[in-house]
Amino acid sequence: MNIYHKRAIFRRRDESNVYRMFFWVILILGGIWLIRSVQQGDVKPLFLPTATPTRFAESYLLEADALFTAGKLEDATDADGNVISGGAISSYREAVKVDPNNARVWADLARVQTYSSAMVVNSDDVKVRLAEALESAKKAVELAPDDSYAHSIYAFTLDWNADSRLVDAREAQNLLTEAEGEAARALLLDPNNTLAQAFSAEILVDQQKWTQAQLSIEQALKNDASLMDVHRINAYVLESLGEYALAIEAYDRAIAITPNLTFLHMRAGANYRRLAFDNPNEDVKEELYLKSLEYFDRAATINQQLGVEDPLPYLSIAKTYSQMGQFFIAIRNVQKTIEFQPSRAELYGELGVLYHKNRNFETGILALECAVRGCTAEQSCPARGDCGPNDVAADVVKLPLTNSTVYYYDVYASELSALSPLKGNENYCARALEIVSEIEASEFDNDPNIAADIVVVRNICSNVPVSDINVDSTATVEPALPAEIPTATP
């Protein structure tokens, strides 16, 4: 007989389960932790905007390499100084921020900073840029003391810092000695380091060891002829040997690798100009000058395309036209550079020398006075031959008396002394004698041409009675001098 159990009318309550209770405790604790984490910011709430992804250092390096090849080393800015687009230096700096312990990135930054100094006009700015490059190279060596590439770049930056226009002879020699040691260290770590061989050749040229330099660069060319640096330094070695035509060919090979680096075009153009200057045939001379102008014009065009306001190509064009005897065109090109940098005293010095050669003595004195004594914004416009629609009036701080600026002092004193007896204005001679006294008190009067000019100034002014007056360096200059007045040594 089948007996069926009765079903419970009501569902029986489940017995307590220790695992289920443990689960609920964990869930509650997890909820408390999540709430506290959200409040503290450790956990972000859902549906927030997606954060900007972090770029890797390699991404910045690729961008920097492309910008360097394109010739865009500096940031492009608008008239208000706002950055429109970044340059290679900025990209390398971003890479350093992302990967600060990467010696290769620091070395690459140093290399570009060093090359960028070739596009800077003012010597103080050049010195600052090269000092920045040196610090970057030092950092690379500190991070990787046994890395051949880091030591080779360090040698390169030391060599460019040893520029005699920026440091005295003793410091330059110390820097060159250190650079030679760094290059040797790089080659000891890697005897096949092509860049170390090339940079060693550049250092040897600066030490006037031309035979050793030639052997070193030939080895670098044999190892790897695909590097711009190798062809650039080969051209530099050839220049030092007076092989200007061969140097141009080497620069052309470097330009083929990095076509938008304007300093390569500038050096090639300078070599054409040197060939023209030395050539006795007038027809060939003019042809070489025109080739020189082509390279300078190409550099100016590249800068326009990149949005870079670099006065150097226009200065080189002006110098070339000056050697051709076409001073008016030369003056117009220097005036163009002042549009870019209206407060740059060196540009007024160059302009004053050209006015002097063009026998426009009146404006020449004004321009040279801005360079040697400084001038106000109002005085800067007449000094540049009046301000055009693109000119901005600017205060000009005088140039210190150095090896690179003494020529402006010399020409200025010569013009003032020549003007004085014709106009009977003793103030001109007072100013001229003040300038020559400064030159004589410096270490820059050992140039025989300058010494001869000083004698002429003193002879002229010895016949002009100069009273004990308070010299007014901003006095108005009298009308232009006649053509027969003697000129300063060019």
LUMKOLTOR-100656 format. One record per residue (C-alpha): residue in three letters; x, z, y. Coordinates in steps of 0.1 Angstrom, whole numbers, plus 2048, in hexadecimal, padded with zeros to 3 digits. Layout:
! LUMKOLTOR-100656
+---------+-----+-----+-----+
| drenvex |   u |   w |   v |
+---------+-----+-----+-----+
|     ALA |   X |   Z |   Y |
...
+---------+-----+-----+-----+
This chain:
! LUMKOLTOR-100656
+---------+-----+-----+-----+
| drenvex |   u |   w |   v |
+---------+-----+-----+-----+
|     MET | 800 | 800 | 800 |
|     ASN | 80D | 7F6 | 822 |
|     ILE | 80E | 810 | 83D |
|     TYR | 814 | 804 | 860 |
|     HIS | 823 | 81B | 87A |
|     LYS | 810 | 81F | 89A |
|     ARG | 81E | 810 | 8B9 |
|     ALA | 824 | 828 | 8D6 |
|     ILE | 80A | 822 | 8F0 |
|     PHE | 824 | 829 | 90C |
|     ARG | 847 | 81B | 90C |
|     ARG | 860 | 836 | 903 |
|     ARG | 879 | 83F | 91E |
|     ASP | 89C | 833 | 915 |
|     GLU | 8B6 | 84D | 90F |
|     SER | 8D2 | 852 | 928 |
|     ASN | 8EF | 839 | 923 |
|     VAL | 911 | 846 | 92E |
|     TYR | 91F | 823 | 933 |
|     ARG | 902 | 81A | 94A |
|     MET | 907 | 839 | 95F |
|     PHE | 92D | 830 | 962 |
|     PHE | 924 | 80D | 96E |
|     TRP | 90D | 81A | 989 |
|     VAL | 927 | 833 | 995 |
|     ILE | 941 | 817 | 998 |
|     LEU | 928 | 801 | 9AA |
|     ILE | 920 | 81C | 9C3 |
|     LEU | 945 | 823 | 9C9 |
|     GLY | 94C | 7FE | 9CD |
|     GLY | 931 | 7FB | 9E7 |
|     ILE | 93E | 818 | 9FB |
|     TRP | 961 | 809 | 9FA |
|     LEU | 954 | 7E7 | A05 |
|     ILE | 941 | 7F5 | A22 |
|     ARG | 960 | 808 | A2E |
|     SER | 977 | 7EA | A2A |
|     VAL | 95F | 7D4 | A3E |
|     GLN | 95E | 7EF | A5A |
|     GLN | 984 | 7F2 | A5A |
|     GLY | 989 | 7CC | A5A |
|     ASP | 99B | 7CA | A38 |
|     VAL | 97E | 7B5 | A2B |
|     LYS | 96E | 79A | A40 |
|     PRO | 949 | 795 | A3F |
|     LEU | 93A | 776 | A30 |
|     PHE | 933 | 756 | A44 |
|     LEU | 94D | 75C | A5F |
|     PRO | 95D | 73C | A6D |
|     THR | 97A | 730 | A57 |
|     ALA | 99C | 73A | A65 |
|     THR | 9B5 | 720 | A70 |
|     PRO | 9CC | 718 | A52 |
|     THR | 9F0 | 723 | A56 |
|     ARG | A09 | 706 | A57 |
|     PHE | A27 | 707 | A41 |
|     ALA | A4A | 704 | A4F |
|     GLU | A4F | 6E3 | A3D |
|     SER | A32 | 6D4 | A51 |
|     TYR | A42 | 6DE | A72 |
|     LEU | A63 | 6D0 | A65 |
|     LEU | A55 | 6AE | A5D |
|     GLU | A44 | 6AD | A7F |
|     ALA | A64 | 6B7 | A90 |
|     ASP | A79 | 69C | A7D |
|     ALA | A60 | 682 | A87 |
|     LEU | A60 | 68C | AAC |
|     PHE | A86 | 68D | AAC |
|     THR | A87 | 669 | A9E |
|     ALA | A6E | 65F | AB8 |
|     GLY | A84 | 66D | AD3 |
|     LYS | A6B | 687 | ADE |
|     LEU | A81 | 6A6 | ADF |
|     GLU | A70 | 6B8 | AFC |
|     ASP | A4B | 6C1 | B02 |
|     ALA | A38 | 6A9 | B18 |
|     THR | A27 | 6BA | B35 |
|     ASP | A0F | 6AF | B50 |
|     ALA | A13 | 6B4 | B76 |
|     ASP | A08 | 6D8 | B74 |
|     GLY | A22 | 6E0 | B58 |
|     ASN | A08 | 6E2 | B3C |
|     VAL | A15 | 6D6 | B1B |
|     ILE | A04 | 6B5 | B11 |
|     SER | A16 | 6B0 | AF0 |
|     GLY | A32 | 6C3 | ADF |
|     GLY | A55 | 6B7 | AD7 |
|     ALA | A6D | 6BB | ABB |
|     ILE | A7C | 6DC | AC8 |
|     SER | A59 | 6EC | ACA |
|     SER | A52 | 6E1 | AA6 |
|     TYR | A72 | 6F0 | A99 |
|     ARG | A6B | 710 | AAB |
|     GLU | A49 | 712 | A9B |
|     ALA | A5A | 70C | A79 |
|     VAL | A72 | 729 | A81 |
|     LYS | A54 | 740 | A88 |
|     VAL | A44 | 737 | A67 |
|     ASP | A65 | 73A | A53 |
|     PRO | A7D | 74F | A67 |
|     ASN | A96 | 754 | A4B |
|     ASN | A9B | 72F | A44 |
|     ALA | ABF | 727 | A4F |
|     ARG | AB9 | 701 | A4C |
|     VAL | A9C | 703 | A66 |
|     TRP | AB2 | 716 | A7E |
|     ALA | ACE | 6FD | A7A |
|     ASP | AB6 | 6E0 | A80 |
|     LEU | AA9 | 6F1 | A9F |
|     ALA | ACD | 6F5 | AAC |
|     ARG | AD5 | 6D1 | AA6 |
|     VAL | AB7 | 6C4 | ABA |
|     GLN | ABD | 6DD | AD6 |
|     THR | AE1 | 6D1 | AD8 |
|     TYR | AD7 | 6AD | ADA |
|     SER | ABB | 6B4 | AF3 |
|     SER | AD6 | 6C1 | B0B |
|     ALA | AE1 | 69D | B10 |
|     MET | ABF | 696 | B21 |
|     VAL | AC2 | 6B3 | B3A |
|     VAL | AD0 | 6AC | B5D |
|     ASN | AD8 | 6CD | B6D |
|     SER | AF8 | 6DD | B5F |
|     ASP | AE8 | 700 | B5F |
|     ASP | ACB | 6F3 | B4A |
|     VAL | AE3 | 6E2 | B33 |
|     LYS | AF7 | 702 | B2F |
|     VAL | AD7 | 716 | B27 |
|     ARG | ACC | 6FC | B0D |
|     LEU | AED | 6FC | AFC |
|     ALA | AEE | 722 | AFB |
|     GLU | ACC | 721 | AEA |
|     ALA | ADA | 709 | AD1 |
|     LEU | AF8 | 71F | ACA |
|     GLU | AE2 | 73D | AC4 |
|     SER | ACC | 729 | AAB |
|     ALA | AEC | 71D | A99 |
|     LYS | AF9 | 740 | A97 |
|     LYS | AD8 | 74C | A88 |
|     ALA | ADB | 731 | A6D |
|     VAL | AFE | 73C | A64 |
|     GLU | AF4 | 760 | A63 |
|     LEU | AD7 | 758 | A4B |
|     ALA | AEC | 742 | A35 |
|     PRO | B11 | 74A | A39 |
|     ASP | B1B | 733 | A1C |
|     ASP | B06 | 715 | A26 |
|     SER | B1B | 6F7 | A2F |
|     TYR | B00 | 6E7 | A44 |
|     ALA | AFB | 706 | A59 |
|     HIS | B20 | 708 | A61 |
|     SER | B22 | 6E3 | A69 |
|     ILE | B06 | 6E6 | A83 |
|     TYR | B16 | 705 | A91 |
|     ALA | B36 | 6F1 | A96 |
|     PHE | B22 | 6D6 | AA7 |
|     THR | B12 | 6EE | AC0 |
|     LEU | B33 | 6FF | AC7 |
|     ASP | B43 | 6DE | ACF |
|     TRP | B27 | 6D4 | AE8 |
|     ASN | B29 | 6F6 | AF8 |
|     ALA | B4E | 6F0 | AFF |
|     ASP | B46 | 6D6 | B1A |
|     SER | B60 | 6DA | B36 |
|     ARG | B44 | 6D3 | B4F |
|     LEU | B33 | 6F3 | B44 |
|     VAL | B4E | 70C | B3C |
|     ASP | B72 | 712 | B47 |
|     ALA | B90 | 703 | B34 |
|     ARG | B98 | 723 | B21 |
|     GLU | B74 | 729 | B15 |
|     ALA | B72 | 704 | B0B |
|     GLN | B91 | 707 | AF7 |
|     ASN | B85 | 726 | AE5 |
|     LEU | B64 | 715 | ADD |
|     LEU | B75 | 6F7 | ACF |
|     THR | B8C | 70C | AB9 |
|     GLU | B6E | 71E | AAC |
|     ALA | B5C | 6FD | AA6 |
|     GLU | B7A | 6F0 | A93 |
|     GLY | B79 | 70E | A7D |
|     GLU | B54 | 70B | A76 |
|     ALA | B58 | 6E6 | A6D |
|     ALA | B74 | 6EF | A55 |
|     ARG | B5E | 70B | A46 |
|     ALA | B42 | 6F2 | A40 |
|     LEU | B59 | 6DA | A2F |
|     LEU | B68 | 6F5 | A1A |
|     LEU | B45 | 6FE | A0D |
|     ASP | B3C | 6DA | A08 |
|     PRO | B58 | 6C0 | A0A |
|     ASN | B3E | 6A4 | A09 |
|     ASN | B2A | 6B0 | A27 |
|     THR | B28 | 691 | A3C |
|     LEU | B1B | 6A2 | A5B |
|     ALA | B38 | 6BB | A5A |
|     GLN | B51 | 69D | A58 |
|     ALA | B40 | 68C | A75 |
|     PHE | B3E | 6AB | A8B |
|     SER | B62 | 6B3 | A82 |
|     ALA | B6B | 691 | A90 |
|     GLU | B59 | 698 | AB0 |
|     ILE | B6B | 6B9 | AB4 |
|     LEU | B8C | 6A9 | AAD |
|     VAL | B86 | 68F | AC9 |
|     ASP | B7F | 6AC | AE1 |
|     GLN | BA0 | 6BB | AD7 |
|     GLN | BB1 | 699 | ADD |
|     LYS | BBA | 696 | AB8 |
|     TRP | BAF | 671 | AB6 |
|     THR | BC1 | 667 | A96 |
|     GLN | BB2 | 683 | A83 |
|     ALA | B90 | 67D | A92 |
|     GLN | B91 | 659 | A87 |
|     LEU | B99 | 662 | A64 |
|     SER | B7D | 67C | A63 |
|     ILE | B62 | 664 | A70 |
|     GLU | B6D | 649 | A58 |
|     GLN | B68 | 660 | A3B |
|     ALA | B46 | 66A | A48 |
|     LEU | B3C | 645 | A4B |
|     LYS | B48 | 63F | A28 |
|     ASN | B33 | 65C | A1A |
|     ASP | B12 | 655 | A2C |
|     ALA | B0D | 63A | A46 |
|     SER | AE7 | 641 | A49 |
|     LEU | AEA | 65E | A61 |
|     MET | AE6 | 65A | A87 |
|     ASP | AFF | 675 | A8D |
|     VAL | B1A | 663 | A7B |
|     HIS | B16 | 643 | A8F |
|     ARG | B13 | 656 | AAF |
|     ILE | B34 | 668 | AA9 |
|     ASN | B44 | 649 | A9D |
|     ALA | B3B | 639 | ABF |
|     TYR | B49 | 658 | AD0 |
|     VAL | B6A | 655 | ABE |
|     LEU | B6C | 630 | AC6 |
|     GLU | B65 | 638 | AEB |
|     SER | B81 | 651 | AEC |
|     LEU | B98 | 635 | ADF |
|     GLY | B8D | 61D | AF9 |
|     GLU | B7B | 607 | AE0 |
|     TYR | B5C | 603 | AF5 |
|     ALA | B4E | 5E3 | AE5 |
|     LEU | B51 | 5F3 | AC2 |
|     ALA | B42 | 613 | AD0 |
|     ILE | B23 | 5FF | ADB |
|     GLU | B1F | 5F1 | AB8 |
|     ALA | B20 | 614 | AAA |
|     TYR | B06 | 620 | AC3 |
|     ASP | AF0 | 603 | ABA |
|     ARG | AF1 | 60E | A96 |
|     ALA | AE8 | 631 | AA0 |
|     ILE | ACB | 623 | AB5 |
|     ALA | ABF | 60F | A98 |
|     ILE | ABA | 630 | A85 |
|     THR | AAB | 644 | AA1 |
|     PRO | A9F | 62A | ABB |
|     ASN | A8F | 641 | AD4 |
|     LEU | AAB | 659 | ADA |
|     THR | AB3 | 650 | AFE |
|     PHE | AD6 | 65F | B00 |
|     LEU | AE2 | 646 | AE7 |
|     HIS | AD6 | 629 | AFD |
|     MET | AE6 | 63B | B1A |
|     ARG | B08 | 63D | B09 |
|     ALA | B06 | 618 | AFE |
|     GLY | AFE | 60E | B22 |
|     ALA | B1A | 622 | B30 |
|     ASN | B32 | 610 | B19 |
|     TYR | B26 | 5EF | B25 |
|     ARG | B2B | 5FA | B48 |
|     ARG | B4E | 605 | B40 |
|     LEU | B55 | 5E3 | B31 |
|     ALA | B47 | 5D3 | B50 |
|     PHE | B5C | 5E9 | B67 |
|     ASP | B7D | 5DF | B55 |
|     ASN | B75 | 5BA | B52 |
|     PRO | B87 | 5A3 | B6B |
|     ASN | B6F | 586 | B66 |
|     GLU | B53 | 588 | B7F |
|     ASP | B3A | 575 | B6A |
|     VAL | B41 | 58A | B4B |
|     LYS | B41 | 5A9 | B60 |
|     GLU | B1E | 5A2 | B6D |
|     GLU | B11 | 59A | B4A |
|     LEU | B1F | 5BB | B3D |
|     TYR | B0F | 5CE | B59 |
|     LEU | AED | 5BE | B51 |
|     LYS | AF1 | 5C8 | B2D |
|     SER | AF8 | 5EB | B39 |
|     LEU | AD8 | 5EB | B4E |
|     GLU | AC4 | 5DF | B30 |
|     TYR | ACD | 5FF | B1C |
|     PHE | AC6 | 616 | B3A |
|     ASP | AA5 | 604 | B40 |
|     ARG | A9C | 608 | B1B |
|     ALA | AA3 | 62E | B1E |
|     ALA | A8C | 630 | B3D |
|     THR | A71 | 61D | B2B |
|     ILE | A73 | 633 | B0C |
|     ASN | A6F | 652 | B23 |
|     GLN | A51 | 642 | B34 |
|     GLN | A41 | 63C | B12 |
|     LEU | A48 | 660 | B07 |
|     GLY | A3C | 66F | B28 |
|     VAL | A5F | 67C | B30 |
|     GLU | A6A | 67E | B54 |
|     ASP | A8F | 67B | B4F |
|     PRO | AA4 | 671 | B6D |
|     LEU | AC4 | 668 | B59 |
|     PRO | ABB | 643 | B52 |
|     TYR | AB4 | 63D | B76 |
|     LEU | AD5 | 64E | B81 |
|     SER | AE8 | 638 | B68 |
|     ILE | AD6 | 619 | B76 |
|     ALA | ADF | 624 | B99 |
|     LYS | B03 | 628 | B8F |
|     THR | B04 | 606 | B7F |
|     TYR | AF5 | 5F5 | B9E |
|     SER | B0D | 609 | BB4 |
|     GLN | B2B | 5FA | BA0 |
|     MET | B1B | 5D8 | BA4 |
|     GLY | B1B | 5DE | BCA |
|     GLN | AF5 | 5DE | BCB |
|     PHE | AF0 | 5FF | BDD |
|     PHE | ACC | 5FA | BE9 |
|     ILE | ABF | 5F7 | BC5 |
|     ALA | AD5 | 614 | BBB |
|     ILE | AC6 | 629 | BD7 |
|     ARG | AA3 | 621 | BCC |
|     ASN | AAB | 62C | BA8 |
|     VAL | AB9 | 64E | BB4 |
|     GLN | A9A | 652 | BCA |
|     LYS | A86 | 64D | BAA |
|     THR | A98 | 66A | B9A |
|     ILE | A90 | 681 | BB7 |
|     GLU | A6B | 679 | BB1 |
|     PHE | A70 | 68B | B90 |
|     GLN | A85 | 6A8 | B9C |
|     PRO | A81 | 6AB | BC2 |
|     SER | A95 | 6CC | BC4 |
|     ARG | AB3 | 6C0 | BB0 |
|     ALA | AD1 | 6C2 | BC7 |
|     GLU | AE7 | 6AB | BB2 |
|     LEU | ACF | 68F | BB7 |
|     TYR | AD2 | 692 | BDD |
|     GLY | AF8 | 692 | BD9 |
|     GLU | AF6 | 671 | BC5 |
|     LEU | ADF | 663 | BDF |
|     GLY | AF5 | 66D | BFC |
|     VAL | B13 | 65C | BEC |
|     LEU | B00 | 63C | BE8 |
|     TYR | AF3 | 63D | C0C |
|     HIS | B18 | 642 | C15 |
|     LYS | B22 | 623 | C01 |
|     ASN | B06 | 610 | C10 |
|     ARG | B12 | 61A | C33 |
|     ASN | AF1 | 62C | C3B |
|     PHE | B05 | 64A | C47 |
|     GLU | AE8 | 65B | C59 |
|     THR | AD3 | 660 | C3A |
|     GLY | AF2 | 665 | C25 |
|     ILE | AFC | 684 | C39 |
|     LEU | AD8 | 692 | C36 |
|     ALA | AD8 | 68D | C10 |
|     LEU | AFB | 69B | C0B |
|     GLU | AF2 | 6B9 | C21 |
|     CYS | AD5 | 6C1 | C0A |
|     ALA | AED | 6C0 | BEC |
|     VAL | B0A | 6D4 | BFC |
|     ARG | AF7 | 6EC | C13 |
|     GLY | AD4 | 6EA | C06 |
|     CYS | AB5 | 6E1 | C1B |
|     THR | A90 | 6EA | C20 |
|     ALA | A73 | 6D7 | C12 |
|     GLU | A6D | 6C7 | C34 |
|     GLN | A92 | 6BC | C36 |
|     SER | A92 | 6AE | C12 |
|     CYS | A7C | 690 | C1B |
|     PRO | A92 | 681 | C36 |
|     ALA | AB0 | 688 | C1F |
|     ARG | AA2 | 671 | C04 |
|     GLY | A98 | 656 | C1D |
|     ASP | A75 | 663 | C24 |
|     CYS | A5C | 66E | C0A |
|     GLY | A47 | 654 | BF9 |
|     PRO | A24 | 657 | BE9 |
|     ASN | A32 | 666 | BC9 |
|     ASP | A4B | 67E | BDA |
|     VAL | A47 | 6A3 | BDE |
|     ALA | A59 | 6B6 | BF9 |
|     ALA | A6E | 6D2 | BEA |
|     ASP | A88 | 6EC | BF3 |
|     VAL | AAB | 6E3 | BE7 |
|     VAL | AC5 | 6FD | BDE |
|     LYS | AE8 | 6F4 | BE6 |
|     LEU | B01 | 6EB | BCA |
|     PRO | B1D | 702 | BC3 |
|     LEU | B40 | 6F4 | BC7 |
|     THR | B4B | 6E9 | BA5 |
|     ASN | B60 | 6CD | B95 |
|     SER | B41 | 6B8 | B92 |
|     THR | B34 | 6BE | BB5 |
|     VAL | B54 | 6BE | BCA |
|     TYR | B50 | 698 | BD0 |
|     TYR | B2F | 69F | BE3 |
|     TYR | B41 | 6B8 | BF9 |
|     ASP | B5E | 6A0 | BFF |
|     VAL | B47 | 683 | C0A |
|     TYR | B32 | 69A | C20 |
|     ALA | B50 | 6A7 | C32 |
|     SER | B5F | 684 | C37 |
|     GLU | B3F | 677 | C46 |
|     LEU | B3B | 695 | C5E |
|     SER | B5F | 692 | C6A |
|     ALA | B5C | 66D | C6F |
|     LEU | B3C | 672 | C83 |
|     SER | B49 | 68D | C9A |
|     PRO | B61 | 67A | CB1 |
|     LEU | B49 | 65D | CB6 |
|     LYS | B2C | 673 | CC0 |
|     GLY | B41 | 68E | CD1 |
|     ASN | B2F | 6A9 | CBD |
|     GLU | B47 | 6C5 | CB4 |
|     ASN | B2D | 6D4 | C9C |
|     TYR | B33 | 6B7 | C84 |
|     CYS | B58 | 6BF | C82 |
|     ALA | B51 | 6E4 | C7F |
|     ARG | B3B | 6DD | C61 |
|     ALA | B55 | 6C5 | C52 |
|     LEU | B71 | 6DE | C56 |
|     GLU | B5C | 6F9 | C45 |
|     ILE | B56 | 6E2 | C27 |
|     VAL | B7B | 6D9 | C23 |
|     SER | B85 | 6FD | C26 |
|     GLU | B6E | 705 | C09 |
|     ILE | B7D | 6E9 | BF5 |
|     GLU | BA1 | 6F4 | BFC |
|     ALA | B98 | 718 | BF3 |
|     SER | B8B | 70C | BD1 |
|     GLU | B9D | 6FF | BB3 |
|     PHE | B8E | 6DC | BB7 |
|     ASP | BA4 | 6CE | BD2 |
|     ASN | BC0 | 6C2 | BBB |
|     ASP | BB0 | 69F | BB9 |
|     PRO | BC8 | 688 | BCD |
|     ASN | BAB | 674 | BDC |
|     ILE | B99 | 694 | BE8 |
|     ALA | BBA | 6A2 | BF5 |
|     ALA | BBF | 682 | C09 |
|     ASP | B9B | 684 | C17 |
|     ILE | BA1 | 6A8 | C22 |
|     VAL | BC0 | 69C | C36 |
|     VAL | BAB | 681 | C47 |
|     VAL | B90 | 69A | C50 |
|     ARG | BA9 | 6B2 | C5F |
|     ASN | BBB | 697 | C72 |
|     ILE | B9A | 68A | C81 |
|     CYS | B8E | 6AD | C8A |
|     SER | BB0 | 6B7 | C99 |
|     ASN | BA8 | 6A0 | CB6 |
|     VAL | B85 | 6AE | CBB |
|     PRO | B83 | 6D0 | CCD |
|     VAL | B70 | 6E7 | CB7 |
|     SER | B62 | 707 | CC8 |
|     ASP | B5B | 727 | CB6 |
|     ILE | B37 | 720 | CAF |
|     ASN | B1D | 72B | C96 |
|     VAL | B1B | 70D | C7F |
|     ASP | AF8 | 701 | C7A |
|     SER | AF7 | 6EE | C59 |
|     THR | AD4 | 6E1 | C60 |
|     ALA | ADC | 6D1 | C82 |
|     THR | ACD | 6AF | C88 |
|     VAL | AE4 | 692 | C7F |
|     GLU | AEA | 678 | C99 |
|     PRO | AE2 | 652 | C94 |
|     ALA | AF4 | 63E | C79 |
|     LEU | B1A | 638 | C7C |
|     PRO | B28 | 616 | C84 |
|     ALA | B37 | 602 | C67 |
|     GLU | B5B | 607 | C71 |
|     ILE | B5B | 62D | C6A |
|     PRO | B72 | 636 | C4D |
|     THR | B61 | 63F | C2C |
|     ALA | B69 | 659 | C13 |
|     THR | B7B | 651 | BF3 |
|     PRO | B60 | 642 | BDA |
+---------+-----+-----+-----+
